[in-house]
Amino acid sequence: MTTRTFTAILHREEDMCVAECPEVGTVSQGYAIEEAIANLIEATELYLEEFPLPETRETSDDYFRGYRSCADCVR
């Protein structure tokens, strides 16, 4: 199995934290950073089940290994 690293871009919109994976094009949100990232992982996993990227068939455990948050998402 090939392991890939994806980017999670986080920003605040009103009272929600929005997480985006630009490599895949998935976006999700949550009230906390951890919730937004968990939702993004789920959205990305579901998307990639339907539209797999070339040369890979990985699971969500391999998607996001860490994150750095923007100042707007930290409360």
PyRosetta script that sets phi, psi and omega in degrees:
from pyrosetta import init, pose_from_sequence

init()
pose = pose_from_sequence("MTTRTFTAILHREEDMCVAECPEVGTVSQGYAIEEAIANLIEATELYLEEFPLPETRETSDDYFRGYRSCADCVR")
pose.set_psi(1, 134.1)
pose.set_omega(1, 176.6)
pose.set_phi(2, -85.6)
pose.set_psi(2, 135.6)
pose.set_omega(2, 176.7)
pose.set_phi(3, -101.9)
pose.set_psi(3, 131.0)
pose.set_omega(3, 176.7)
pose.set_phi(4, -119.3)
pose.set_psi(4, 150.5)
pose.set_omega(4, 175.5)
pose.set_phi(5, -110.1)
pose.set_psi(5, 129.0)
pose.set_omega(5, 178.8)
pose.set_phi(6, -112.3)
pose.set_psi(6, 156.4)
pose.set_omega(6, 179.3)
pose.set_phi(7, -92.2)
pose.set_psi(7, 138.9)
pose.set_omega(7, 171.8)
pose.set_phi(8, -117.4)
pose.set_psi(8, 113.4)
pose.set_omega(8, 177.4)
pose.set_phi(9, -97.8)
pose.set_psi(9, 126.7)
pose.set_omega(9, -176.5)
pose.set_phi(10, -117.0)
pose.set_psi(10, 138.3)
pose.set_omega(10, 172.7)
pose.set_phi(11, -151.7)
pose.set_psi(11, 159.7)
pose.set_omega(11, -177.4)
pose.set_phi(12, -95.3)
pose.set_psi(12, 134.3)
pose.set_omega(12, 171.1)
pose.set_phi(13, -128.4)
pose.set_psi(13, 106.2)
pose.set_omega(13, -175.3)
pose.set_phi(14, 55.5)
pose.set_psi(14, -118.2)
pose.set_omega(14, -177.4)
pose.set_phi(15, -98.8)
pose.set_psi(15, 11.9)
pose.set_omega(15, -178.7)
pose.set_phi(16, -114.7)
pose.set_psi(16, 149.2)
pose.set_omega(16, 171.5)
pose.set_phi(17, -100.5)
pose.set_psi(17, 126.3)
pose.set_omega(17, -177.9)
pose.set_phi(18, -104.9)
pose.set_psi(18, 132.6)
pose.set_omega(18, 178.9)
pose.set_phi(19, -118.8)
pose.set_psi(19, 134.0)
pose.set_omega(19, -177.8)
pose.set_phi(20, -131.1)
pose.set_psi(20, 139.1)
pose.set_omega(20, 173.8)
pose.set_phi(21, -109.3)
pose.set_psi(21, 99.9)
pose.set_omega(21, -174.2)
pose.set_phi(22, -68.2)
pose.set_psi(22, -26.6)
pose.set_omega(22, -179.4)
pose.set_phi(23, -66.9)
pose.set_psi(23, -32.3)
pose.set_omega(23, -177.2)
pose.set_phi(24, -105.1)
pose.set_psi(24, -31.4)
pose.set_omega(24, -179.5)
pose.set_phi(25, 96.1)
pose.set_psi(25, 11.6)
pose.set_omega(25, 179.4)
pose.set_phi(26, -87.6)
pose.set_psi(26, 149.3)
pose.set_omega(26, -179.7)
pose.set_phi(27, -140.0)
pose.set_psi(27, 142.3)
pose.set_omega(27, 174.3)
pose.set_phi(28, -150.2)
pose.set_psi(28, -179.0)
pose.set_omega(28, -176.7)
pose.set_phi(29, -150.7)
pose.set_psi(29, 167.3)
pose.set_omega(29, 176.2)
pose.set_phi(30, -168.4)
pose.set_psi(30, 165.9)
pose.set_omega(30, 178.8)
pose.set_phi(31, -75.6)
pose.set_psi(31, -24.8)
pose.set_omega(31, 177.3)
pose.set_phi(32, -120.7)
pose.set_psi(32, 159.0)
pose.set_omega(32, 179.3)
pose.set_phi(33, -57.2)
pose.set_psi(33, -46.8)
pose.set_omega(33, -178.0)
pose.set_phi(34, -61.2)
pose.set_psi(34, -39.4)
pose.set_omega(34, 178.4)
pose.set_phi(35, -66.7)
pose.set_psi(35, -42.0)
pose.set_omega(35, 179.2)
pose.set_phi(36, -63.1)
pose.set_psi(36, -41.7)
pose.set_omega(36, -179.9)
pose.set_phi(37, -69.1)
pose.set_psi(37, -42.3)
pose.set_omega(37, 177.7)
pose.set_phi(38, -60.6)
pose.set_psi(38, -41.8)
pose.set_omega(38, 178.3)
pose.set_phi(39, -66.6)
pose.set_psi(39, -36.9)
pose.set_omega(39, 177.7)
pose.set_phi(40, -66.4)
pose.set_psi(40, -41.6)
pose.set_omega(40, 177.5)
pose.set_phi(41, -60.1)
pose.set_psi(41, -45.6)
pose.set_omega(41, 179.1)
pose.set_phi(42, -62.0)
pose.set_psi(42, -45.0)
pose.set_omega(42, 179.7)
pose.set_phi(43, -62.9)
pose.set_psi(43, -41.0)
pose.set_omega(43, -179.4)
pose.set_phi(44, -68.0)
pose.set_psi(44, -42.4)
pose.set_omega(44, 177.9)
pose.set_phi(45, -60.1)
pose.set_psi(45, -46.5)
pose.set_omega(45, 179.7)
pose.set_phi(46, -63.6)
pose.set_psi(46, -41.1)
pose.set_omega(46, 178.6)
pose.set_phi(47, -62.1)
pose.set_psi(47, -46.5)
pose.set_omega(47, -176.4)
pose.set_phi(48, -71.2)
pose.set_psi(48, -22.1)
pose.set_omega(48, 172.5)
pose.set_phi(49, -64.9)
pose.set_psi(49, -37.7)
pose.set_omega(49, -179.5)
pose.set_phi(50, -84.5)
pose.set_psi(50, -37.0)
pose.set_omega(50, -176.5)
pose.set_phi(51, -130.3)
pose.set_psi(51, 75.1)
pose.set_omega(51, -177.3)
pose.set_phi(52, -64.2)
pose.set_psi(52, 146.3)
pose.set_omega(52, 175.2)
pose.set_phi(53, -75.7)
pose.set_psi(53, 152.0)
pose.set_omega(53, 178.5)
pose.set_phi(54, -59.7)
pose.set_psi(54, 144.1)
pose.set_omega(54, 173.5)
pose.set_phi(55, 67.0)
pose.set_psi(55, 20.1)
pose.set_omega(55, 179.1)
pose.set_phi(56, -153.6)
pose.set_psi(56, 149.9)
pose.set_omega(56, 171.9)
pose.set_phi(57, -146.7)
pose.set_psi(57, 65.5)
pose.set_omega(57, -174.1)
pose.set_phi(58, -93.3)
pose.set_psi(58, 169.0)
pose.set_omega(58, 177.8)
pose.set_phi(59, -102.4)
pose.set_psi(59, 168.2)
pose.set_omega(59, -176.9)
pose.set_phi(60, -62.7)
pose.set_psi(60, -24.2)
pose.set_omega(60, 178.8)
pose.set_phi(61, -62.0)
pose.set_psi(61, -24.9)
pose.set_omega(61, -179.1)
pose.set_phi(62, -90.8)
pose.set_psi(62, -7.8)
pose.set_omega(62, -172.0)
pose.set_phi(63, -71.3)
pose.set_psi(63, -59.4)
pose.set_omega(63, -171.5)
pose.set_phi(64, -120.5)
pose.set_psi(64, 114.6)
pose.set_omega(64, -177.7)
pose.set_phi(65, -97.8)
pose.set_psi(65, -10.3)
pose.set_omega(65, 179.6)
pose.set_phi(66, 176.8)
pose.set_psi(66, 175.0)
pose.set_omega(66, 179.9)
pose.set_phi(67, -155.6)
pose.set_psi(67, 156.1)
pose.set_omega(67, 169.5)
pose.set_phi(68, -121.1)
pose.set_psi(68, 133.1)
pose.set_omega(68, -175.8)
pose.set_phi(69, -101.4)
pose.set_psi(69, 153.9)
pose.set_omega(69, 174.1)
pose.set_phi(70, -77.1)
pose.set_psi(70, 159.1)
pose.set_omega(70, -178.0)
pose.set_phi(71, -61.6)
pose.set_psi(71, -30.6)
pose.set_omega(71, -178.5)
pose.set_phi(72, -68.3)
pose.set_psi(72, -25.0)
pose.set_omega(72, -177.4)
pose.set_phi(73, -87.0)
pose.set_psi(73, -17.3)
pose.set_omega(73, -178.4)
pose.set_phi(74, -87.1)
pose.set_psi(74, 127.3)
pose.set_omega(74, 179.8)
pose.set_phi(75, -100.7)
pose.dump_pdb("model.pdb")
